[in-house]
Structure formats: structure tokens, C-alpha cells
Amino acid sequence: MRNNRIGLKLGLIIITVFLIVLVFLGFTIDRMFTNYYYARMQTDTEELTSHFTVMADSTDTTSEQTMKTFAEFSNVSIFNIRQDGAVILHSGVHDSSDRTFIRASDLHKIFSGKKVNLLYEDPAGHRYFVSGQPIHEGGSVASALYVMSSTEEMEKSLSGVRNLLTLSGMGAFLLALGITWIIAQFLSRPLLQMQQATRKIAAGELETRLALKSRDEMGALAEAINDLAVDLQRYRDTRQEFFANISHELRTPITYLEGYSRVVKEELYETEAEKNQYLDIIYEESVRLQHLVDDLFDLAKMEEGKITLVLEWIDLSELAEHAVRKVELKARQKNLSLSMQQSGATSCVWADRKRMEQIVLNLLENAIRYTERGGIKVYLLYEADSVTFIVEDTGMGIPADELPYIFERFYRVEKSRSRQFGGTGLGLSIVRKLVELQKGEIHVSSKIGEGTRFEIRFVLQSQFGEGNA
């Protein structure tokens, strides 16, 4: 994919970490082999020196020749030094004139009965392991024996190991580079797909969906983007439908107001009774228009958090009975039964009377609107710490897949029949917001063809505590 910057960054991070690990590992292995070879050579040199010392201690007249032969065979150089620095015996390839490796402090240690070991580099750049040990004669140290062993073979071996490490490191790096590129592409591809999808969604292509099915964080993020697209699409569709519905709802009363007011103004009626009938229609449509505007205004205020509640102690039973009487005529006109039942000792609720009545009336009118036969039942259940208000109808019901959205603004169930029953899709959204503002909870359950049940629960508070607050 073009401009895969995230893949490049991932690749650089991974390869940088790998290089650091590779360099550290190579350095560690090099030190390990170097230390091993140096320790081994030092041990071998010390053992050779011990053998030469044993030979020098021997009283055999052939010991000197044996030492020279053994030195040549072992490819080492030996120096037998008196305390004054004079060379008693020299054998090997190293120039006897080069005695810079002999230091006064080391001689003092040797003639004190101690051993010395050092790494020496001659003027020509050759490196040697030097081991010095005392030669005893008659219970005292007679001379110092130095054995010089060249490190050339050891350095060749170390050079071979280093070359092998370098080649292995280059091979591992190239392999890691390929694997890193594959991993970076694999990890970045879903991010690039998400980037393209979000850009399409931002451009208005809300049908865009991601097909990532992994169960990791990438999959969860893809699901979240898909959910966002679904929500945005639903919001756009409901908003468009709302504007269409609200335009229809506004146009109808305005058309009536315009038409019948013109009839009255131009006196196109025949009798006073007909005139009064037209005036009644004008009044009803103006009330309807006012109700629609009030709903829009209330919803806007609640969404902005600017609505003010006037809290007081109210008798919910009395308020519910009053609301039932208000809608009783509408229910009777549709041949629907309307009843109210109460259980438990009545307790007052700390709430806004006007808003609480709005909640109850909205639920009752909604139940009557979508119920064609049967009836509506209202329950008030008082418990020790709460009161539950229930409105249950035998209407057409709400599909299960639409239940989660019925409290969203502008949302209306079964759009094809929405105009038949009226409503703007604002009522339930207003109800939920009013309930939540008064610290209540609202729940809904429904079955298609059997009816719908709304439950609102408020926690009862201490009347004396709140009243004195």
C-alpha cells in the first residue's frame, strides 16, 4: 500500500531493537570466546613454565639441553634470569636482546617465591603470554624462569570465530529484515484499512464496513468503527426521517390554519354553527402546533442541560389518577378499557409535578395511540424504598431489534405506519430525559402482537430530610 508510514515506523522500531540485541549478543559471545581462549592459554603457559621449572631444578647435567629441546618443540621462548638481570639461559625464536618484558617489580616477586603472569607486546607488534616462576636451589631462589608463548595461533582462532559471528550476524540481520517487513505489513495493513474506512465515513459514506474478524485489539477497534458507522447511519436516517416527519406535522396544521382562517375571513360559511366549527378546527390545530413546538423546545433545553426543575413533594397516586381521567375520553373513543391499580402504602415523591405529569401523560397517550383493541392498565407499586409506575397496553408491540433505540430522539418504530398513528418520535426521548433528570430509571419490554410495558422506578427519600433542605 502507498504511504505505509506506520509499517515503516513499525519496521524501523523492530529492526532497531533486533540490531541492539544482535550487537549485544555478538559482543557477549566475542567476550566469552576471548576470555575462554586467554584463560586457556594462560593456564597452558603456566603449566609449561612449571614443567621447565622442574627441569631446571633437576641436577641432571642434560637438563639445560632438555629445556632447549622442549622449548623448541613447544614453540615457546624461555629466559633464565639471575637476580641482577643477567641471562643464564635463552632458547626460542624471541630475540634475547628484547628484555623489556622483564620488570624489576616482577623479578622482586619471583625472587620472593611468587609467580607472575602478564600479556606482552614486543616492538614489532607481536603479542605473547609471559609466565614467570622461581627456580629453587638449596632451599632458596636461585633464578627466575620466564616462558613466552605467542598468541598468534590463539588470535587466528579468535579471528575465525569473529568472522563466523559476523557472517552469522549478517545472515540473521537479513533474515530479520525480511521477517520484520512481513510483520510490519501484517500489523499495519489493518490500521491502513481502518484509516481508509474512517476517511470514507467522515466523507459521508456511512455504509462503509471493515471486514476484520480477529479477536485481538485490532478486531475490537474494527468492531468499534463498524458500530460507529452503524450509529451514524442510523442517526442520519432518523434525522432525515425526522425532518420529513416534522415538515409533514408542521405543514398539516399550518394548512388547516391557513385554509379555515381564509374561509372565516372571507365569510364563505353559511351558518354561525359552521363558522364556529371552523373556529374550533383553527383552535385545535393551533394547540396541536403549540404542542409540537413545545416538544421541540423541551428536548433542546434538556439536551443543553438548561431545563429547570421545581422539586416538591407530590402524591404520585393522585397525579396518575388525574392523568388517567384526562385521557379517558381518548380511550373510550377507541373502545379501549383504561384501569388503574395500586399496591402498598402511598408515599410522596420528591419530583417536579409538571414534568412528572408530562411523563405520565406521554406514556398514556402513546399507549392509546398504538393500541387498537383491548386496553391499558396503570399500576403503582409502593415498596419500602421505591415506587414503580407501570403502563401496560395490549397494542401492536415493538420489535425486539428496535427496543434499544426507541428512546433515541427522532426515532419512530415502523416508519411505514408512523403517519397513520401520528407522533414525531420525540415523546419517549423526552420521557427518558425527564426521568433521568429526576434520578429515576425507565425500562421497557414488549412482544409483537401482545403489547408493551413501560416501568418507571423512583427511589423514595426521607420527606423530613428533603423538606428541610
Protein Blocks (a to p, Z undefined) as FASTA:
>chain_A
ZZilklmmmmmmmmmmmmmmmmmmmmmmmmmmmmmmmmmmmmmmmmmmmmmmmmmmpmbf
klmmmmmmmmmmnopacddddfkopafbdcdjbdfklmklpcfklmmmmmnopacddddd
dfkopacddddddddeehiafbdcdddddfklmmmmmmmmmmmmmmmmmmmmmmmmmmmm
mmmmmmmmmmmmmmmmmmmmmnopambccfbfbfbfklmmmmmmmmmmmmmmmmmmmmmm
mmmmmmmmmmmmmmmmmmmmmmmmnopafbfklmmmmmmmmmmmmmmmmmmmmmmmmmmm
mmnopaccddddddfklmmmmmmmmmmmmmmmnopacddddedjdddddddfklmmmmmm
mmmmmmmmmpcghcddddddddfkbccdddddfbebpafklmmmmmpghiaehkllmmmn
gpjhlmmmmmmmmmmmnopacdddddehkaccdddddddddfklmmmZZ
